[in-house]
Amino acid sequence: MQAPPSGKQFTLEVGDQKVIVTEVGGGLRSYRVGGTEVLDGFAADEMCTGARGQTFVPWPNRIEDGRYEFDGNEQQLPLTEPGSSNAIHGLTRWADWHLVHATGMSLRLGHHLAPRPGYPYALRSDITYRLGAHGLSVETRSTNVGDTDCPYATGAHPYLSPGTGTIDGLEVQLPADSWYPTDDRGIPIGRASVEGTDHDLRTPRRLGDLKLDTAFTDLTRGSDGGARLTTRRPDGWTTTLWVDGAYPYLELFTGDSLPQTDQRRRGLGAEPMTAAPNAFRTGDGLVRLAPGETHTATWGLRLEPTCT
């Protein structure tokens, strides 16, 4: 039998919630609550496009020219965004992740990232998907299983569904005080206040025709240390994406640059990141993992009726 393009499909159901996770990339293909799809994902017979639902290890977003220096050693990564001469979204998004453990409430997939040209370090990573009364949580844990320190960051790329139509009708709120202007290659050229700009999403506003491929930081945190992005859908549902303290950055992507024209502005890319774009070169948010050290980061989703 022909395997689906995204490999084996792992399903987790709790009450009226259902998650489908893929073997390829350990990605989140679908999350439904009571029959309502939370994500703009992809079908079982399709290949993932636009990084939909993928998790990125050992870096999210872009590295300029794919080059960086760590502990005095120059490294050159494959240019996986060749049109812009960048390395993008890590090294594991097209790799196979195997099922490590499953319960009635969770799925855990694992992957061993072996040393390679451009990233001569060894990582053991796990992604755990959990369903509960407060929705879905996604935990990424990576351990340095090599014998030297290594640079590390992680991120994820769910697209939030508007329910019907395009994302223009979404009402979005992201309490972030700063954003990163970029050059035409998507590389940050500074850090700026959102005050007085069209990137100020601290109070709810309709997305309209705003175009974003933009990282935000200086997130407002709650008493639990977490931060939240809220999207209110025209169909009467509100989606909340939350991040724990390990995620200081969140990118919003409206999909205007996707090569598949029929997928543009169909979902809002909401990307939690533990480091800023180009962090392997700038150090902005980059984690140094010592041998045996583990980094853990958790984000999640919740779908609720919109309060009026």
Buried (B, 14 or more C-beta within 10 A) or exposed (E): EEEBBBBBBBEBEBEEBBBBBBBBBBBBBBBBBEEBBBBBBBEEEEEBEBBBBBBBBBBBBBBBBBBBEBEEEEBEBEBBBEEBBBBBBBBBBBBBBEBEEBEEEBBBBBBEBEEEEBBBBBBBBBBBBBBEEEBBBBBBBBBBBBEBBBBBBBBBBBBBBBBEEBBBBBBBBBBBBBBBEBEEBBBBEEBEEBEEEEBBBBEEBEBEEBBBBBBBBBBEBEEEEBBBBBBBBBEEBBBBBBBBEBBBBBBBBBBEEBEEEEBBBBBBBBBBBBBBBBBBBBBBBBBBBEBEBEBBBBBBBBBEEBEE
